[in-house]
């Protein structure tokens, strides 16, 4: 139990409807491997996206028997409701009123459901924000404003690890690292964005949708397989080392170093999957074709176009937004989009 976020046992509940929206995020240094209670095995850092968001409305019906009903884009999702019920039971020590009512939760994503873009980060981010809004209404003693977002991040983490980073804009760190003051395994903190070179503060992330539908192995199972991965220890150490390297890169504006590190992290994530027991592969043929084309383009044109990957087949294509990038966008259009499913791409941007 984390003492600092325990809830006050005095509260006044009433029927309420609250809404929140929360963006998704894309990790540059990846979280892959965790311990009990969603404690990450290594620190991670991500960009919070702008357009890929979840909008959630929670209707709380006070003093009715505890139950959860969820609707995704108007369609009832029973499996999701079971997951949320367990989640609410799990976080009850931190929100003591939470099991004292019935919930109807309506949620929708701004990106296509079948896109394979992770909705758990934005989903749990938005839900945690809604819960903190209810907590502020019900609590007799209001928590100081400074800890409300931190507690939302803490609660989001208990739903899905990477979700805790979506509560802040710009670059966001989760996991204890001596490179970032105030960093914690329990919640995310904003990176000191003033220490980030302008070149990294206006970036495109175009998500090329390679494969629709469910993944063969969920992130949660993938994290679990790190427990017996013989390379895990070295990986966790390397993530710490990469933080130190990235800090210098971010302050000096070293684009070449940034590209090298971000692509290395993405490939390491997938290499770890291949080295798990049992092994698994989430990349598809087109994922590798896109990567090779990006490398060839960079070799010939020398322009800053690179990629990162999530735990899936889609490719996040990254390039700065503050330069004339017509050559890059033309290349994506003509060479990369034909490799996606029906030219499907979600164009997002990071600006802070
Ligand atoms: C590959 O946060 O989805 O996207 O904590 O089990 O919900 P759970 O896992 P999740 O893992 C995401 C891992 C990743 C890398 C990252 O976002 O850091």
Boltz pocket constraint, residues with backbone or C-beta under 6 A from the ligand:
constraints:
  - pocket:
      binder: B
      contacts: [[A, 25], [A, 26], [A, 27], [A, 29], [A, 30], [A, 31], [A, 32], [A, 38], [A, 44], [A, 118], [A, 120], [A, 157], [A, 159], [A, 160], [A, 161], [A, 162], [A, 163], [A, 219], [A, 220], [A, 223], [A, 269], [A, 309], [A, 310], [A, 311]]
      max_distance: 6.0
